[in-house]
Amino acid sequence: MPSEQQDINWTPVHVLGEDRPSRWLILCDHANNVVPPWVSQPHLGLPPTELERHIAFDIGAAGVAIRLADRLNAPLVLSNFSRLVIDPNRGEDDPTLVRRLYDETIIPGNRHIDQAEVERRLDLCYRPYHVAVERAAARRSDTVIVSIHSFTPQLRHKPMRPWHVGLLFADDTRLSMPLAELLQRDEELVVGLNEPYSGYLAGDTIDRHALRKGRQNTLIELRSELIEDDAGQAEWADRLAAVLPEALHLADAGKGD
């Protein structure tokens, strides 16, 4: 799914399986590393190899999300722009909405960005993505949102991260806690709770489309080298598809509070 291919048919968001009946809604905020053709500096001034790194997108996450949505018979919304263009998993007023520096890499195309260009990217990328998410979420009154992300095993000059999977959540733990308990049955898995990041960020996708609407939710972070190929993506989609329905059953029974 991720690609640097850019052409006149570019669109900021892909919605797959929008007529699927499931309660589940699968999201992938950082599905792609595309720099749209209208951005003034090709590749944001970066060498193409930088766009293959985690700074540009969540490696492997789209492949897991596509397979998981298939297995749960659920609709799926994927971004089609690099988070270096603008990050859909941030509030519009977040200082990291457009990054000038990420994991020790300077982003030349963002270094001198002005508010007019930020608004342009909001209008052409960020806002259409969130319109699509809200439309998909509103199709049922009992929508459950699962957001798929990946994290790099090691940031530059930082310690290795030990977790295979992290579950991120804020005050609403209804789904995340049962899911954590089910995943922890596999003693070989290192499961992080609000690792490697905090589960609450005002204005992020879960806050905007789940927490403020009272929708059950969880954000799943997978270590990227585990899902960088088709086999790893299928393995994790199978694992999550096996435990998510049981976790939701427990959540609906009030055992995830």
Secondary structure as GFF3:
##gff-version 3
##sequence-region A 1 257
A	DSSP	beta_strand	13	16	.	.	.	ID=ss1
A	DSSP	beta_strand	24	28	.	.	.	ID=ss2
A	DSSP	three_ten_helix	42	45	.	.	.	ID=ss3
A	DSSP	three_ten_helix	48	52	.	.	.	ID=ss4
A	DSSP	alpha_helix	61	72	.	.	.	ID=ss5
A	DSSP	beta_strand	76	79	.	.	.	ID=ss6
A	DSSP	beta_strand	101	102	.	.	.	ID=ss7
A	DSSP	beta_strand	105	106	.	.	.	ID=ss8
A	DSSP	three_ten_helix	108	110	.	.	.	ID=ss9
A	DSSP	alpha_helix	115	121	.	.	.	ID=ss10
A	DSSP	pi_helix	122	126	.	.	.	ID=ss11
A	DSSP	alpha_helix	127	137	.	.	.	ID=ss12
A	DSSP	beta_strand	144	151	.	.	.	ID=ss13
A	DSSP	beta_strand	165	168	.	.	.	ID=ss14
A	DSSP	alpha_helix	176	183	.	.	.	ID=ss15
A	DSSP	beta_strand	191	193	.	.	.	ID=ss16
A	DSSP	alpha_helix	205	209	.	.	.	ID=ss17
A	DSSP	three_ten_helix	211	213	.	.	.	ID=ss18
A	DSSP	beta_strand	217	223	.	.	.	ID=ss19
A	DSSP	three_ten_helix	224	226	.	.	.	ID=ss20
A	DSSP	alpha_helix	230	252	.	.	.	ID=ss21
###
